[in-house]
Amino acid sequence: MLNKRSSAALAQLKELLQALESLDRLRIQRTQLNKATKREISATRNRYAFITGLIAGVFIAIALFIVTGEYILQRVDFEIFVLFDVFYFVFSSLICMVIFLLLWEKGALKHFSERTVVRINSEVQEERDRLLKATREILDSEAITQTNISLEYLTPKAIEIFQSYIQTGQCDTVREAAYIFEIDLKNSRNRYAKFFHNHESLVSQERTYIEEKGGH
C-alpha cells in the first residue's frame, strides 16, 4: 500500500517520465528528418548526375556519328554501327555521371551543390524549427528543471527503475530512489551499470543540441 510520500514521488516521476519520453520522441523525429534530408540531397545529386550523363552521352554519340559515321559505315554493317554507337552512348553517359559525382564530392561544383543543399534544407526548416522549439520547451519545463535527480540519470530507463523501487516499497521518495540506484550501479553485476557509466543522458544530449543551435 502506497503512502502519501510514495504516491507524490510516483506522480513526480510519472510527469518526469512523460517529459523525457516526449523529448526522446522529438530526438527521434529530428534524427529521421535529418536522414530524410540527406537522402533527398543524395537523390537530387544522383538525379543531376544522371541528367548530365544522359545529355553528355547524347552529344558524344551524335558527335561520333557526325565525325566517323560515314567512314565506319563504309567498313561495317549499319546494324553493327548502331550497336557500337549505343554502347558508346551508354559508356560515355556512365563516365560523365561518375565525373559529375566526383566533382560534386571534391567541391568543384561547390556553388551549384551549396544552392541545392540550401534549397532542400529550406524546405524542411519549418519542421526543424518546430522540433527545436518543442525540445527547448521541454528542457525548460518544471518537470526537468526542478527535479533533484542527477543529470546523468535523466533518461526514461532510469526513471522507470526509480518507479520500480517505490512501487515495490524499497523507498518512499525520489531522492531515496536515486540513492538506491547509485548503490545498485556500483554493483558490477548490475546489468545497467555499464550503460549508465558510459552513456550521456538524454537531457544532457538535448541541451548540447540546443546550445549548438544558438542556445535559448
Order of alpha helices (4+ residues) and beta strands (2+ residues): alpha-alpha-alpha-alpha-alpha-alpha-alpha-alpha
